[in-house]
């Protein structure tokens, strides 16, 4: 048996119960449970936005001798260190989230973030700061896998697209908060510049601690519990969620088969086995996820980690004012996700991803050409980037949505981890270091070529969506990718290892048999 394959001991009753739980979750009306879920789990992206923007807006200050005296190259390496930690943390914690559960992992990863970001504020030099930034990234990377999995599995199908994109877009609320925070701390006459950056990291840790307390009320995913042989616990949690949503269900007498519904806990193997399933059973979805994640990671990280340096080097913007220039950019990104998110459930995934990726790439080429010609001021350049990323924000969030719903439940967290890591390693880790070198050259033409590369990758993402995109709007996760632990049926012949044959890249089944939830 290939590594990573989940050995199924499911019975027909487990498949029936699994479909019943899926339908009940997708049919739930919007309730206080969902609002609490979004607030407690969505804070991950707020924290990530806070971390990324803090380093970007504090970069000029960190270069001063009264702070840490970092070079431009070291500032670029700090960004790469954070992203490298996010890559490895996503892979490590993603595998654990599939094995040990969503709830346990989104608690552990947030705790790691709190400790590491607080320690970042106590760093005494480049080496120690890079180490703690690496661990901060590891916590955030692990969060991506566990949180995206939990949100996908708990949110009703009819709202899954808009909520996933909106939650991922909340990254920019954290970015906006960081821009205001850095401007307030650096511009305050009451706080010495030598300690202002340390206080900024401390406040990030305090926000994480509040989120950790909120998460105690979030339950484990019933879908995950059922796949791991805990049918009674899955039923108990789902009944409690329905109670909060004021959904009444007729009482039924337990049947003997229910005792074993869900089967024995599946045998989980490593990342290599999950990758093998993804590539062999879903080759077109795998190619699509890889291109979308790579494009958005390079596009964002190339720009965002180093924009403070661009403003300081080419437009002579003082270090204390960088955060103010980042603020309209962050607001535009959040508004892009907030305004466009619902269209991913109404117009559809494929047309919206194609448009957001394609137009942002074309607009970036135009803005890069104007930058090269020195035709933009610091203000007009910021406004141009804000317009571009209004579109790119929703598209980038949709990349996470795509890889979250494209693969079976048993390997969902690992799939998210693999694609996030691929995109971040190839695009995110490379981009800040590359742009730090281009900016250090002092040449607008050199920086232009970097922006052009980012734009071309986004255009490739649009082309990939046209070629390989699939319609996920309003469809249950089980319809998009049959869980590996579901028992074989007449329409789903068994594979050699006894697991149900999952849908590959064939067109999705008819939507007529699905019951999208009805919200208010």
Buried (B, 14 or more C-beta within 10 A) or exposed (E): EEBBBBBBBBBEBBBBBBBBBBBBBBBBBBBEBBEBBBBBBBBBBBBBBBBBBBBBBBBBBBBBEEBBEBEBEBBBBBBBBBBBBBBBBBBBBBBBBBBBBBBBBBBBBBBBBBBBBBBBBEBEEBEBBBBBBBBBBBBBBBBBBBBBBBBBBBBBBBBBBBBBBBBBBBBBBBBBBBBBBBBEBBBEEEBEBEBBBBBBBBBBBEBBBEBBEEBEEBBBBBBBBBBBBBBBBBBBBBEEBBEEBEBEEEEEEEEEBBEBBBBEBBEBBEBEBBBBBBBEBBEBBBBBBBBBBBBBBBBBBBBBBBBBBBBBBBBEBEBBBBBBBBBBBBBBBBBBBBBBBBBBBEEBBBBBBBBBBBBBBBBBBEBBEBBBEEEBEBEEBBBBBBBBBBBBBBBBBBBBBBBBBBBBBBBBBBBBBBBBBBBBBBBBBBBBBBBBBBBBEEEBEBBBEBBBBBBBBBBBBBBBBBEBBBBBBBBBBBBBBBBBBBBBEEEBEEBEEBBBBBBEBEEBEEBEEBBBBEEE
